């Protein structure tokens, strides 16, 4: 659904993902279904695609195709479903050999926030609207951004803003939030913007606010923790030679993906065995990230910060 979300790096990511048209694939971030539909277009009749999304709004975009299944869950649990879904594929397609379901052939993740989430005012993801300060990707989650800014200590708010948003003067911004909430709870995006208005740099207000909102959104949705769990689960779920394809949008998540591909952990710590070998589960296919073409950025400005990284599961 283009009005829900325009998929980024669509051709490049699907081409990198699919090696076997009869294979089993996962779209870890279904959203509007753009990537999933393109994957299905490249699969044979006995191929299979399992997609995930924790946002209930995305479920409305589900695809009517016997090869497709949409799971309403966080992509951090990808490994929990991988083997179960692979064996289910054997049941649905008896012609598939039993020893052909030992792993997933490819996993795609398009990280970040969908256009729908940004553009739906009452979801509270954007400072463009005066709306409830929510930011939950899963609307059933208990803690919203309003809960965060009204309950966290000044020290914790500073940490969130500094680490997840790389916000300049994070301590000052945190103190301004605490001062404002002491007078009255901060419940809307407009109230948050007003609380930190004096910290906004001239001629760069939107860029500064984007960093603040990014930091709060990442913490509310536990995005970095989910990404770490997803990466380790994806590596464990892939068959040897299977592909992991990830599209990132900011330096924090891109660094985690790059580190994991290189070292097998998101911190980038090189851990060697007794023989001095760094036994990482994945091998980078592209040493440098693939970037969107200028023509794509011209038609979809949200693609401008996207980076595509591809890795392949090493042989056991």
N, C-alpha and C positions, 0 to 999 in steps of 0.2 A: 504494500500500500504506500504509494509515493507520498500521499498527504500525511501519513503517519511518520515515516522516516525514509530519507533517501539513502540507500546503502552506499557506503564509501569504498573505493577501490574494489568495486564489484568483480570486474573481469579478472584483475590481477590475483585477487584472493581465491576465487573459485578455481582458476587455472592452476594455482599452486597447490590447492587442496586435493584435487581428485586425480588419483593414479589408476584406480580400478572402478569402472562404471558399475560393477556389480558389488561394490564394497559397502561397508557400514560406516556412516559418517555422523558427526554431531555438529550442530550449530548451537553453540553455548549461549548465544545472546540473540534470541529470535527477533524481538522487536516488531517491526512491521512485516517481517518475513521476506524482505528483498533478497538477502543472501540465500535463504532456504529455497526460495523458488528457483533461483539460478542453479543451485546445487542439484535440485530435482531434475531440472532440464538436462543435466549432464549425466544422470544416472540411468542405468538400464532397468528393465522391469523387475529384476530381483535385487536391485540396490535398496538401501534403506537409510533414512535420515531421522535422527532423533534430535529434537530441539528443546532448549530450555529458556524460560523467562520467569522471573519472579514477580513481574508487574502484571496484575490481572487484566489490565487494559490490553496487553499484547495478545491475550488469549482470543480476542475477537478476530484476530488476523489469521487464525489457524487455517491450514491448507487441507482440503479434501483430497487425499491421495493415500492409497493403501500402503505406500512405501514410507509414509510420514507419521511421526508421533510427536506431539508437543507436551512437554512436562512443565507444570507450574511449580518451579523450584529454582533455587539459587544455583548458579553454575559451579559453585564451590563443591557441590556434591556430585560432580560429573562421574567420578570413579565409582560411586555407589550404584549408579545405574548402568555403567558400561557393560559389564559382563552379563548382567541380567538381560539387558536389551539385545545384546549380541545373540544369546541363546534363544530369545524370543523370535529373532529374525529367522532362525532355523525352522522354528515351528510354522511361521507364516510362509516361508519359502522352502519347502521340503527338498527341493532340488539342490539347495546349498549343502555342501559337504559338512559333516559335523566338525571336522578338524579345521574348518575354515572360519570359525567364530572365536578364535583365541584372542582377538583384540579388535580395536577400532582402526579403520583405515585412515581417518583424518578427522581433525577437530578444529573448528573455526571459532574465534571469539572476536567480536567487534565491540571493544570496551567503551565505557563512557555512558553518556545520557542520550536517549533518543530525541529526535526533533519533537515528537509528540509530548514527551515529558517537559521539555523546555517551553513549548508553545501552549501548553494547557495551564492557564493561569492558576487555578486552584490547587495544582500540584506543588506550587511554591518553589520551583527550581530556579526561577529567573527573577532578577531585580527589575525587569521591564514591567512587571505588573505589581500592583498592591494587592496581595493575596495572603491567605494563611501561610505561615512559615512552616512548610511541611517537609518536602524533599525526600520523602520515603519512596523508594522504588517499589517496595512491597507495602501496599497501603495497610496491610494487616500487622505490620511491624509495630511494636509498642512505642518506640522512641522517635519523635519527630525532631526537626531542627529547632522548633520552638522549645521543646523540652531541653534540648542541648544548651541553648543560649541562656535559658533561665535557671538551669540546675548546676552546670559545671562551674568549678572554681575559676578564678581569674588565671591561675597557673595552668590549669588544664586547657582553658580556652586559648591561652597563648601558645601552648604546645601544638594544638590542633591547627591554628592559623599559621604558625611558623613552618611546621613540617608538611602539612597537606596543601597549603596554599602558597607557601613561600612569601607570606605577606610581610611587607616592610612595616616596621614599628608594630609588630604583633602584640607586644606587651601593652602598648598604648591603646590599641584597638580593643584588646580584651578588657582593659580597665574601663573604657568608655561603655562597653556593653554591660558590664557589671553595674556601673553607676546608673545607667538608664533603667535597668531592670529593678534596681532598688527603689526607683520612683514609681514604676509601673511595669508589669510583666510585658515582655516583648512577644507578641503573638503573630505579627504580620511582617511581610517583607518590607513594607513601607516603614514600619516602626524600627526595624533593624537598620535600614538605610539612614533614617533620621538619627539613630543612636550613634552612628559612626561618621556622620556627615563631615565633622570638622577634621577628620583624619584623611579625607579624600584629597589626593593631589590635584591641583588645577590642570585641566585639559587631559586628565587620565582617570577620571572618575570611574568610567565603565570598566577599564582594565583592572583597577583596584578592587572594585566590587566583585568582579568575576573571580578573583583570587579568593576573596572571603567566602563567597558562595560555594566555590569548588571545595574549599577546606571543610566547611560544614557538611556538605553533601557526602564527601568521602567518609567522614566520621559517622554520620547518621546511618549510612548504608554499609559500613564496615568494608569498603571497597578494596582496600589494600590487603586485608586479611582474607577476603574472599578470593582475590586474585592469586595470592600465595597458595591457598588450598587448591584452587583450580589448576594451577600450573603443575603441581606435584601429582594431582589426580589425573590430569591429561597425559602426563608422561607415563604414568603407570597403566593407563588404559589403551594406549596405542600399540598396535602390532609393530614388530620390527619393520622399518621402512615406511611406517605411517607418518603422516605429516601433521604438525601443529602450526596453524596459521593465525596470527594475532595482529589486530589493528589497534594501535594505541593513539591517545590524543594529548597526553601531557607527559612531562619528563619523569614524573614519579613512577607511573605505571610502565613506561617504556624502559626505564632503567631496570625495573624488576624483571621484565620479560627478557631483556638482553642478558642480565646476570644469570637468570635461570638457565637459559640456553647454553651459556658459556660454562657455568660451574655446577649446575644442578641445584642451586639455591638462590633465593632472591637477594641475598646480601652480597653475592659475588665473591664469597670466600672459597678459595681453592682448597679442596680437601683431597689429599692424596692417600692411596693405600700404602701398604708396606713396601711395595715395589716402586713407589713414587709416581704411580699413575693417577690421573684425575678421571675417575670413572663416571662421567656425566651421561645421563640417559639420552640426551639429544645432541644433535650436531646441526649447527647453523647451515642453512642452504644459501642464504644471502648474508654476506658479511656486513653490508650496509643496508639500512631499511629502504624499502621501496616507498617512494613518495607519490602523491597524486599528481597527475598532469595538470598543467595550467588550465586546460580546457575544462577539467572536472571542477577545479576550484572556482572557475568563473561561473559555473552553473549551480554550485553547492559550496558556499563559503565555509560551511562547517567542516569541509574536508581539508582546509588549509593546514591544520596541525597534525593530520593523520600520518602515521608511520606503520608500515607493514613489515612484520618479521616472520620468517618461515624457518622451521626446524624439522628435522627428520629423526625418528626413533632409531637409535643404533641397534645393530644386531645383538642378540643376547650373548 
